[in-house]
């Protein structure tokens, strides 16, 4: 089949949708489809993409028009950036969400799609709640060749907790900072290192670059827990856009991965950390609960709360604009708030027991991901859905 993969050229970068789009394209080519790709401006930015996919992507034909008699127009993106339906083609979309209800503008923009695909059963139920039946689940995967343990280890000087993702309210960075400051002081020789997407760093992340956010939030926590400003543990922010090879190095420099997100459509970085045999600390909610077993990860309890309630806490100094859209109208969208006290205790346990318990959990995690979540399985799922259109 002639398939136009329309992803806004995300496949040329290493964000979440970019990794998904790139691997979907590879799998469609493997299945024998004639794939045309979305590449605005005719230029590739493949310096961050793993070497094994570069030649294949560069050999594909950029689509000249969405009306060029394609059998399928396949969008891989969030619905807020969806393109109009293409008459005469089957229109399908893969997307992710991770909260209890869809925004009204998403529901409007998704109308008329011949098939909607999501990553988890949780999102399948959310989309059904929004009026979409027949939504297919395509569990995602991670690359065990790109993400793997490196030897000899070149660790950071201090015990390092690593966190990856965009910096906004849903990701729960405020909860993570709170747990970290409660668990440690400067004398514990620890580091919390945030890998933040560069696109966000250019926008609302600028306040972090000049320490404005940190000063505000540190003052909140100092007053709340009677902390000593002079003994707060170290944190760092990395806003570089890294290749997968360099990301693998960063995972291997760390000692543990942690995420206290309020909702996830999948959570690829945590899987990448497991492939690098890191101990992973996550809450088991939304899509994460479908793969994060308690014998593989350190699981944080969480409470489901309305977004309105989460926003009512005025100690959270960022992310309100993003979350406000979920608190308006009659639908009471819910998100998940991690138990900060428990997270703080588990961070301490992981640091103290790293050479025994934490390492064993990490080793089991790599084997589990390799066996159950690989891109060839994703390709088989995609092919089944396409043939049944």
Buried (B, 14 or more C-beta within 10 A) or exposed (E): BBBBBBBBBBBBBBBBBBBBBBBBBBBBBEBEBBBBBBBEEEEBEBEBBBEEBBEBBEEBEBBEEBEEEBBBBBBBBBBEEBBEBBEEBBBBBBBBBBBBBBBEEBBEBBEEBBBBBBBBBBBBEBBEEBEBEEBBBBBBBBBBEBBBBEEEEEEBEBBBBBBBBBBBBBBBBBBBBBBBBBBBBEEBEBBBBBBBBBEBBEEBBEBBEEEEBBEEBBBBBBEEEEBEEEEBBBBEBBBEBBBBEEBBBBBBBBBBBBBBBBBBBBBBBBBBBBBBBBBBBBBBBBBBBBBBEEEBBBBBBBEEBBBBBBBEEEEBBBBBEEBEBBBEEEBEBBBBBBBBEBBBBBBBBBBEBBEEBBBEBBBBBBBBBBEEBBBEBBBEBBBEBBEEE
